[in-house]
Amino acid sequence: KNEIKGLNEKYSSTNKYTGNIISNYLNNTLESHKKKTLEQNLSILNNALKNENIQNRLFLYGYIDDIDCKTAIINYFCITNRDRVRNSQLLCIIKNIIGNTLIHNLGDRMKLLPQIIYFTEHKEHFSNLEYDLENMPITEIDAGVLKGLIDTILYTNCSKEAFIEHFSYFLKKSIHYKKELKIFGGLESFNAIFTKVGQKYGFSVLKKVMQRMKEECAEPNVMPTLNNIWFSWLCCACTNAEYNPMIVNLIYTHLDPIHISCWYIAQNSIIIKSMSKQVLSVLEKEKESLCIENNPVSKQKYENLTSIFKPRLDTEMGGLRLSELPSRKRNIHGNPV
């Protein structure tokens, strides 16, 4: 870094064309050594690549040996700009940038490998990584990978239609690699979708997200995981300081309490208990819009959901006896459902 500063001082006052190019590159290099968030990296990268001559400008983007820069490049090209990567010259550059990455460090793997998993034909393009991407331990999938994808889409100003396409592709891959609950089932994913995406594209896109999830997860063995995710999101929606009735209603409409896995309820019993009063309070306030009183099916659905949060005997878990839950089959994670 000190050597770069010395060179920068040497070329900073030059009036020659080549000297100015060198000075600009050194300034970019010094700037890129500063730690940045993924959002900041993506913003800089997006501005740098507005020029048509992407191949040359990519190397002026930043300190490409830095893992955060590589993560931004992977996100930008391998997830939201897959069509542009089909350009063989650009693909070659990206392969060279990513291909020399040492991934012995767990933190680096969690930043980089999940993104490569969602790259089309990653086996063909990144075969030299020598890492079994398809059988990555669940602990190595960062729950923030969905947030990273969405941040990338927002910074590259994708259209609504493009967002749904990218989201659908990401969801399919998540199901294929059996990582969807880890990636989608939490507060971070809820905030990424229902806050960031909602603010960017409007409520109509949230409806499409839920519908697309329902379409992609139509197989019986995936349904429990899908409803576990929606249950998690409903809890997040209800426990927000200022909950949005429209979001609560949207998630509730798609959720089927009967398909929430008993192992999921058991595994999260402490968390469910801690938020029970708050969730039940919101569900009670919104009962008129959620539950059709003279409709037995609608009424039963409401009772099935609220019973999860109501305290019962110690032999019960959140209002549902584990033995009474509808299925004891194995879900896609190999856990009983």
C-alpha positions as CSV (number, residue, x, y, z in Angstrom):
1,K,0.0,0.0,0.0
2,N,2.9,2.4,0.8
3,E,4.5,1.6,-2.5
4,I,1.3,2.4,-4.3
5,K,1.0,5.7,-2.4
6,G,4.6,6.6,-3.4
7,L,3.9,5.8,-7.1
8,N,0.7,7.9,-6.9
9,E,2.6,10.9,-5.7
10,K,5.0,10.5,-8.5
11,Y,2.3,10.5,-11.2
12,S,-0.3,12.8,-9.6
13,S,1.1,16.0,-11.0
14,T,1.9,14.7,-14.5
15,N,0.1,16.2,-17.5
16,K,0.9,13.4,-19.9
17,Y,-1.9,11.1,-21.1
18,T,-0.3,7.8,-20.0
19,G,0.7,9.3,-16.6
20,N,-3.0,10.3,-16.0
21,I,-4.1,6.8,-16.8
22,I,-1.6,5.4,-14.3
23,S,-2.6,8.0,-11.7
24,N,-6.3,7.1,-12.0
25,Y,-5.6,3.4,-11.7
26,L,-3.5,4.0,-8.6
27,N,-6.2,6.1,-7.1
28,N,-8.8,3.3,-7.8
29,T,-6.4,0.7,-6.3
30,L,-5.9,2.8,-3.1
31,E,-9.6,3.3,-2.8
32,S,-10.4,-0.4,-3.3
33,H,-8.1,-1.3,-0.4
34,K,-10.7,0.3,1.9
35,K,-13.2,-2.2,3.3
36,K,-16.6,-1.8,1.7
37,T,-19.9,-3.6,2.1
38,L,-21.4,-5.7,-0.7
39,E,-23.8,-2.8,-1.5
40,Q,-20.9,-0.4,-1.9
41,N,-18.9,-2.8,-4.0
42,L,-21.9,-3.4,-6.3
43,S,-22.7,0.3,-6.6
44,I,-19.1,1.0,-7.7
45,L,-19.0,-2.0,-10.0
46,N,-22.3,-1.0,-11.6
47,N,-21.1,2.5,-12.3
48,A,-17.7,1.2,-13.7
49,L,-19.5,-1.1,-16.1
50,K,-21.9,1.4,-17.6
51,N,-19.3,1.8,-20.4
52,E,-19.7,-0.5,-23.3
53,N,-16.1,-1.7,-23.1
54,I,-16.7,-3.9,-20.1
55,Q,-13.7,-6.2,-20.6
56,N,-11.2,-3.4,-20.1
57,R,-13.1,-1.5,-17.3
58,L,-13.5,-4.6,-15.2
59,F,-9.9,-4.5,-14.3
60,L,-10.1,-0.8,-13.3
61,Y,-13.0,-1.7,-10.9
62,G,-10.9,-2.5,-7.9
63,Y,-8.5,-4.7,-6.0
64,I,-9.6,-8.0,-7.7
65,D,-7.6,-10.1,-5.3
66,D,-10.0,-9.0,-2.5
67,I,-12.7,-11.6,-1.7
68,D,-15.4,-8.9,-1.4
69,C,-14.6,-7.6,-4.9
70,K,-14.8,-11.2,-6.2
71,T,-18.1,-11.7,-4.5
72,A,-19.5,-8.5,-6.1
73,I,-18.3,-9.6,-9.5
74,I,-19.8,-13.1,-9.1
75,N,-23.1,-11.5,-8.0
76,Y,-23.2,-9.0,-10.8
77,F,-22.4,-11.3,-13.7
78,C,-23.2,-14.8,-12.5
79,I,-26.6,-14.2,-11.1
80,T,-28.3,-11.1,-12.6
81,N,-26.4,-10.8,-15.8
82,R,-26.1,-14.4,-17.0
83,D,-26.8,-13.5,-20.6
84,R,-23.8,-11.1,-20.8
85,V,-21.5,-13.8,-19.3
86,R,-22.2,-16.0,-22.3
87,N,-19.8,-13.7,-24.1
88,S,-16.7,-16.0,-24.2
89,Q,-14.2,-13.2,-23.7
90,L,-15.9,-11.8,-20.6
91,L,-16.4,-15.3,-19.2
92,C,-12.7,-16.1,-19.6
93,I,-11.9,-12.9,-17.6
94,I,-14.3,-13.8,-14.8
95,K,-13.0,-17.4,-14.7
96,N,-9.5,-16.1,-14.3
97,I,-10.5,-13.6,-11.6
98,I,-12.4,-16.2,-9.6
99,G,-10.4,-19.3,-10.5
100,N,-7.3,-18.3,-8.5
101,T,-9.3,-17.9,-5.2
102,L,-8.1,-19.9,-2.2
103,I,-11.1,-21.2,-0.5
104,H,-9.6,-23.0,2.5
105,N,-11.0,-20.2,4.8
106,L,-14.6,-20.8,5.9
107,G,-15.4,-17.1,5.8
108,D,-14.3,-16.8,2.2
109,R,-16.2,-20.0,1.2
110,M,-19.4,-18.6,2.7
111,K,-19.0,-15.4,0.7
112,L,-18.1,-16.8,-2.6
113,L,-19.3,-20.4,-3.1
114,P,-23.0,-20.0,-2.6
115,Q,-23.0,-17.4,-5.4
116,I,-21.1,-19.8,-7.7
117,I,-23.7,-22.5,-7.0
118,Y,-26.4,-20.3,-8.6
119,F,-24.2,-19.7,-11.7
120,T,-25.6,-21.5,-14.8
121,E,-23.4,-24.5,-15.7
122,H,-21.0,-23.8,-12.8
123,K,-19.5,-27.2,-13.2
124,E,-18.4,-26.4,-16.7
125,H,-17.2,-22.8,-15.9
126,F,-15.6,-23.3,-12.5
127,S,-14.5,-26.9,-12.5
128,N,-11.0,-25.9,-11.3
129,L,-12.3,-24.9,-7.9
130,E,-12.1,-28.5,-6.8
131,Y,-14.9,-28.2,-4.3
132,D,-18.1,-30.2,-4.1
133,L,-20.6,-27.4,-4.5
134,E,-23.6,-29.7,-4.6
135,N,-22.9,-31.3,-1.2
136,M,-21.7,-28.2,0.6
137,P,-22.5,-28.5,4.4
138,I,-25.6,-26.6,5.4
139,T,-23.4,-24.6,7.8
140,E,-21.4,-23.2,4.9
141,I,-24.5,-21.6,3.2
142,D,-24.7,-18.0,4.5
143,A,-28.3,-17.0,5.3
144,G,-27.4,-13.6,3.8
145,V,-27.0,-15.1,0.3
146,L,-30.6,-14.1,-0.7
147,K,-30.0,-10.6,0.6
148,G,-26.9,-10.4,-1.5
149,L,-28.8,-11.5,-4.6
150,I,-31.5,-8.9,-4.0
151,D,-29.0,-6.1,-3.3
152,T,-27.4,-7.0,-6.6
153,I,-30.7,-6.8,-8.5
154,L,-31.6,-3.5,-6.9
155,Y,-28.2,-1.9,-7.6
156,T,-28.3,-3.1,-11.3
157,N,-31.8,-1.7,-11.7
158,C,-33.5,-4.8,-13.0
159,S,-37.1,-4.6,-14.2
160,K,-39.9,-6.2,-12.2
161,E,-40.1,-9.0,-14.8
162,A,-36.3,-9.6,-14.6
163,F,-36.5,-9.7,-10.8
164,I,-39.1,-12.4,-10.8
165,E,-37.1,-14.4,-13.4
166,H,-33.9,-14.1,-11.2
167,F,-35.8,-14.9,-8.0
168,S,-37.4,-18.0,-9.7
169,Y,-34.1,-19.2,-10.9
170,F,-32.6,-18.7,-7.5
171,L,-35.5,-20.6,-5.8
172,K,-35.2,-23.5,-8.2
173,K,-31.5,-23.9,-7.5
174,S,-32.1,-23.6,-3.8
175,I,-34.6,-26.5,-4.0
176,H,-32.3,-28.5,-6.1
177,Y,-29.5,-28.2,-3.6
178,K,-31.8,-28.6,-0.7
179,K,-30.8,-25.4,1.0
180,E,-34.1,-23.4,0.7
181,L,-35.0,-23.4,4.4
182,K,-31.6,-22.1,5.4
183,I,-31.7,-19.4,2.7
184,F,-35.3,-18.2,2.8
185,G,-36.5,-19.0,6.4
186,G,-35.5,-16.1,8.5
187,L,-35.7,-12.4,9.4
188,E,-32.9,-11.5,7.0
189,S,-34.7,-13.0,4.0
190,F,-38.0,-11.4,5.1
191,N,-36.5,-8.0,5.3
192,A,-34.8,-8.4,2.0
193,I,-38.0,-9.4,0.2
194,F,-40.8,-7.6,2.0
195,T,-38.9,-4.4,2.8
196,K,-36.3,-3.8,0.1
197,V,-38.1,-5.5,-2.8
198,G,-41.5,-4.0,-1.7
199,Q,-40.0,-0.5,-1.6
200,K,-38.4,-0.9,-5.0
201,Y,-41.1,-2.6,-7.0
202,G,-44.3,-2.2,-5.0
203,F,-46.7,-4.7,-3.4
204,S,-47.7,-6.3,-6.7
205,V,-44.3,-7.9,-7.0
206,L,-44.6,-9.4,-3.5
207,K,-47.8,-11.2,-4.7
208,K,-45.8,-12.6,-7.7
209,V,-43.0,-13.7,-5.4
210,M,-45.5,-15.7,-3.2
211,Q,-47.2,-17.1,-6.3
212,R,-43.9,-18.1,-7.9
213,M,-42.8,-19.9,-4.7
214,K,-46.1,-21.8,-4.7
215,E,-45.6,-22.8,-8.3
216,E,-42.0,-23.9,-7.9
217,C,-42.7,-25.8,-4.6
218,A,-45.8,-27.7,-5.8
219,E,-44.2,-31.2,-5.2
220,P,-45.5,-32.8,-2.0
221,N,-42.0,-33.3,-0.6
222,V,-41.2,-29.6,-0.8
223,M,-44.5,-28.3,0.6
224,P,-43.6,-28.6,4.3
225,T,-40.4,-26.6,3.8
226,L,-42.3,-24.0,1.8
227,N,-44.8,-23.6,4.6
228,N,-42.1,-23.5,7.2
229,I,-40.6,-20.5,5.4
230,W,-44.0,-18.8,5.1
231,F,-44.7,-19.5,8.8
232,S,-41.3,-17.9,9.6
233,W,-42.2,-14.9,7.5
234,L,-45.6,-14.5,9.1
235,C,-44.0,-14.4,12.5
236,C,-41.6,-11.7,11.2
237,A,-44.5,-9.7,9.8
238,C,-46.5,-9.9,13.0
239,T,-43.6,-9.0,15.3
240,N,-42.5,-5.9,13.3
241,A,-42.8,-2.7,15.4
242,E,-45.3,-1.4,12.8
243,Y,-46.7,-4.4,11.1
244,N,-48.2,-4.1,7.6
245,P,-51.7,-5.7,7.5
246,M,-51.4,-6.2,3.7
247,I,-48.2,-8.3,4.2
248,V,-49.7,-10.3,7.0
249,N,-52.8,-11.0,4.9
250,L,-50.7,-11.9,1.8
251,I,-48.5,-14.5,3.7
252,Y,-51.5,-15.9,5.6
253,T,-53.4,-16.4,2.4
254,H,-50.7,-18.6,1.0
255,L,-49.7,-20.4,4.3
256,D,-51.3,-23.8,5.1
257,P,-50.7,-24.5,8.8
258,I,-51.4,-28.2,8.3
259,H,-48.2,-28.5,6.3
260,I,-45.9,-26.8,8.9
261,S,-43.4,-29.5,9.9
262,C,-43.6,-30.8,13.5
263,W,-39.8,-30.9,13.7
264,Y,-39.7,-27.2,12.7
265,I,-42.1,-26.3,15.4
266,A,-40.2,-28.4,18.0
267,Q,-36.8,-26.9,16.9
268,N,-38.1,-23.4,17.2
269,S,-40.4,-23.8,20.3
270,I,-38.5,-21.3,22.4
271,I,-38.6,-18.6,19.7
272,I,-42.3,-19.4,19.0
273,K,-43.2,-19.1,22.7
274,S,-41.4,-15.8,23.0
275,M,-43.4,-14.2,20.2
276,S,-46.7,-15.9,20.9
277,K,-48.5,-12.9,22.5
278,Q,-47.4,-10.5,19.8
279,V,-48.3,-12.8,16.9
280,L,-51.7,-13.8,18.5
281,S,-52.5,-10.1,19.1
282,V,-51.9,-9.2,15.4
283,L,-53.9,-12.3,14.2
284,E,-56.8,-11.3,16.5
285,K,-56.7,-7.7,15.2
286,E,-56.8,-9.0,11.6
287,K,-59.1,-11.9,12.2
288,E,-62.0,-10.3,10.3
289,S,-59.9,-10.0,7.1
290,L,-58.1,-13.4,7.6
291,C,-61.0,-15.6,8.6
292,I,-64.4,-16.0,7.1
293,E,-66.5,-16.8,10.2
294,N,-69.3,-18.8,8.4
295,N,-66.8,-20.8,6.3
296,P,-65.7,-24.0,8.2
297,V,-62.5,-24.4,6.1
298,S,-61.4,-20.8,6.7
299,K,-62.3,-21.0,10.4
300,Q,-60.4,-24.3,10.8
301,K,-57.3,-22.8,9.1
302,Y,-57.3,-19.9,11.5
303,E,-57.7,-22.2,14.5
304,N,-54.9,-24.5,13.3
305,L,-52.5,-21.6,13.0
306,T,-53.3,-19.8,16.3
307,S,-53.2,-23.1,18.2
308,I,-49.5,-23.3,17.4
309,F,-48.9,-20.2,19.6
310,K,-51.3,-21.0,22.4
311,P,-49.8,-22.7,25.5
312,R,-50.9,-26.2,26.2
313,L,-49.7,-29.2,28.3
314,D,-46.0,-30.1,28.3
315,T,-46.8,-33.0,26.0
316,E,-47.9,-30.6,23.3
317,M,-45.8,-28.3,21.3
318,G,-47.3,-24.9,20.8
319,G,-50.9,-26.2,20.7
320,L,-50.3,-29.1,18.2
321,R,-49.6,-32.6,19.4
322,L,-46.6,-33.8,17.4
323,S,-48.4,-37.2,16.9
324,E,-51.4,-35.4,15.5
325,L,-49.5,-33.6,12.8
326,P,-50.5,-34.9,9.3
327,S,-47.3,-36.7,8.2
328,R,-44.3,-38.5,9.5
329,K,-42.6,-38.8,6.1
330,R,-39.1,-37.5,5.5
331,N,-38.8,-34.1,3.9
332,I,-36.1,-33.1,1.4
333,H,-33.6,-32.5,4.3
334,G,-34.1,-36.0,5.6
335,N,-36.0,-34.8,8.6
336,P,-39.4,-36.1,9.8
337,V,-42.3,-33.9,8.8
